[in-house]
Amino acid sequence: MDERPVRFGVISCADIAWRRTLPVLAAAPQVRVTAIGSRDPDRAALFADRFGGTPVPDYRAVLERDDVDAVYVPLPTGLHREWVERALLADKHVLVEKPTTVRLTETEDLLALARERGLVLRENMTFPHHTLHAEVRRLLASGAIGELRELSASFGIPPRAPQDIRYRPELGGGALLDVGVYPVRAALEFLGPGLEVAGAVLRTEPASGVDVAGGALLARQDGVTAQVSFGFAHAYRNTYALWGSLGRLSVDRVYSAPAALRPVVRLERQDHIEELTLDAYDQFDGSIGAFVRAVRGARPGDAWAMVEQARLVDTIRDRATVL
């Protein structure tokens, strides 16, 4: 296994890059940030001053650099397909913000291209990497709530400013792609592949035409169900719960947990309520570490969740009752 630092180029100086991803990348001993690309030279210089690397005023120029092994792509979702493809064709590994693309076919095409060229393509869906979920799985396996019957998962945030990219359909806007992918992914993490969409609703905003709220009922062949809800017309909510034959287990702040947060697992049974406080962990560190290990081991990684997530999002969108 190659122990040299993985040299990263960054395509786009997005807010998520500034707040969460690049602080972890810049501090990781197995990583070196070598180039930061933005169409705004001043913004590229600001990011490079904080995180290192050379400011580059053009995305293509980042991909042409010999000192870039991998690129991080935090562009709006609607631009992912183009720039992930360009990066793969330039023989760069890719860590792309969630979701990978706006459609299943696009995600499958990019994964096929990565496999063909022997490159790693991973989605920076960070929450599954938090150590919290391993403890939840341990509790499930121990029979803490009996046989699993249902999962419910929600992620909602207050309305954004009217000019926010979430309201721009040409950039992949809408609540389903922005926050809906999180509860959908939670369902996959605990119920596994093969879920089907039994019903769905999306509520659109007339001014922009994008969906601002929605929900879906997912079902497994054995009858276990998942109720997912999402939106950015809500009071803040960020949670999942597992309901079993003997009890219920729930966790809050699961999708965007701050690095210093000590998560609390609430376990409810007939005559007993217990709260377990776990250690803090930076889920971005977990996601980046998994990506670097995949690159060093020349392994494409486990793409099943990316594909299943994209399939379910497509099905929810295509089958939903639109209000």
Steps between C-alpha positions, in 0.01 A plus 500: 500500500632844398556715811568828318249779567207512262527837326161671471369762265174673587242600239279778640528699822164397642378569854510130600863487388591800718309390808545123518695320228813707440586546869518120523684459169759764590566342842520137382856365503426274203377789283646814345288773342692616191249704295175684563295600200235770484363728232544777757879554539459682831300211646757246379774707665301520826457121510864435408618735773309298759537145369815506288555430135515725197197714411389415147243718317369220278358152570663348191840621612462306826446179301806567282742523792757224553494555876132400533417132562139550606240773484232604745186628324258707713328661201118524479351156428393593149865554402636176650456284191712726278784563741524151649519362147769754405699407811481127430604553138798697635591190707414654836325322785184683609332579830171670410247663728165329538309408298733381225266612220136589441412166336578129546618456139756777544631349823526156340684644199756675720558192715551294184751754371688494832517120494618502138784738583593339833405810700315561825170687490332553836219717624573718802192381689664534837247396762526121442865528605413623850578247771152557642341272242723205585366525857142514369565185296648331806188581700278366223702180474483452877120502489466830686173579317413151382426439133519814285159599365542856374746782448400866491745769393464875452719789394350846472649848505348850498441679167807639327545843342314526165826516302638181660609234249258255664221681313668472159382191309778529240756451779330195647299692757212370706452343840515138383855532365619739770368355826285204393799286414596484868192317635498285186860402574413431864236254381759325285753489783265306726262321262749418225459492122186407312259752652202597289300823498143428615392864475637853492394865509692811394389857563630756253549874524329679210758779475798271440333175396719294734375265770527656846358212707408136467484155641495138395412156628763239418452128550711186518377163375455371856264786585742722692431861400676836502323833521721783378418872507698803395483863400623855532172656606523367854620557850834325531477122546779246453423151630431132450321242712485120490180338629510136591282230656630579851595867493615808314841656443548860385782744431498873421746716302612197304567636150706811573643435845766754606841344561479575874149364549460202734196326349227359722318177420157483663374148566136455600341175615170426677604613848849629435661804336876516466728759342849404388747784441771406252839644414534792260631424152553702183308319226685702235823348626343157459385570145833646389691220667294240312565680172875519559516131593316413180740710291809352665370149458395563140152376592187657350308463827149386572267675253178315582367774730567772241306303241212400729467853634483640145247235400269583790530875442412449132200285592374745763525785251339309214214344697419776746168676523601862442310765694 
